[in-house]
Amino acid sequence: MQGFIQQVAAAELTDEAVRLFHGRGGRFPGCEHLCLDWFAPVWLLTSFMPLEAGELASCVAAIAQRWSQLGGDEAFNLVYQYRSGGQTHTQLLHGTVPEPHLVSENGMQFQVHLLRGQNHGLFLDMRNGRQWLKDNAKHKKVLNLFAYTCGFSVAALRGGADEVVNMDMSKGALAIGKQNHVLNGFHAGARFLGHDIFKSWGKLTKLGPYDIIVADPPSNQKGSFVATKDYVRLLRRLPELLSANGEVLLCLNAPELDSQFLRSQVAEVASQLSFIERLDNPAVFEDADPEKALKVLRYRLAAATGG
């Protein structure tokens, strides 16, 4: 607990949505179950196990003390969430949560929902991935698979992409994605397809080819995608969707699966793709074992050779 308290005491807040403490990275012994995020103007404390009353009180006191130093007369807003046995329990401990709740990242705005469960609408560890796409999307056609609330799509259009195709099984998530586009002034340039990717190859092929494909699937979501059996099915189809010299971002957020899991599967079923680099995660997400952290691998379609 001491590591958490010390880090909170030094926390600095901006208008940007950021993680402030990442106990899941294993760098703070005894605090592996704790994370703290800032979704202005709300603090979000997350525990991956139920906290004893005294432990929760110590966490809240540390956050409240830091807020008294930083926030002036502004209201103290704090949401507490713990996840246990596959269940998510969320509680507003102090203040209020704006509705709609809009947060900023790298000049973009996104709508988040801290009281609706564990998926808040914006995954903070993917910040560098969105920045990479924003920096590399100019005049490109982008396919955003497992689009969720379409953060990658907004980043691509902000970076000057000509067109983005977003596909996700969740029509509810895509509806929020559409709102995110409007928030950022994008009323055209994006498609939103609420389909099962594995049943939509014909449609995706017809709309392609694509200069950049982003694949950011859930690691283990029953009925949607289980990385250990479904990633290889996805990889087989990606090369045929790419334009010449097209690029792919392959994302995997499963602590039990390392980057070699992905690299081996690419080599086996999509050898036309050449590994370029692994993108760094935001510094606050540093992990004692980098292979347990989010993995974002960048590949390029190898140039065809004449026979």
Secondary structure, DSSP 8 states (H G I E B T S, - for coil): -HHHHHHHHT----SB-EEEEEGGGS-STT-TTEEEEEETTEEEEEESS---HHHHHHHHHHHHHHHHHHSTTS---EEEEEEETTEEEEEEEES---SSEEEEETTEEEEE-TTS-S--S--GGGHHHHHHHHHH-TT-EEEEET-TT-HHHHHHHHTT-SEEEEE-S-HHHHHHHHHHHHHTT--SSEEEE-S-GGG-HHHHHHH--EEEEEE---SEETTTEEHHHHHHHHHHHHHHHEEEEEEEEEEE--TTS-HHHHHHHHHHH-TTEEEEEE----GGG--SSGGGS-EEEEEEE------
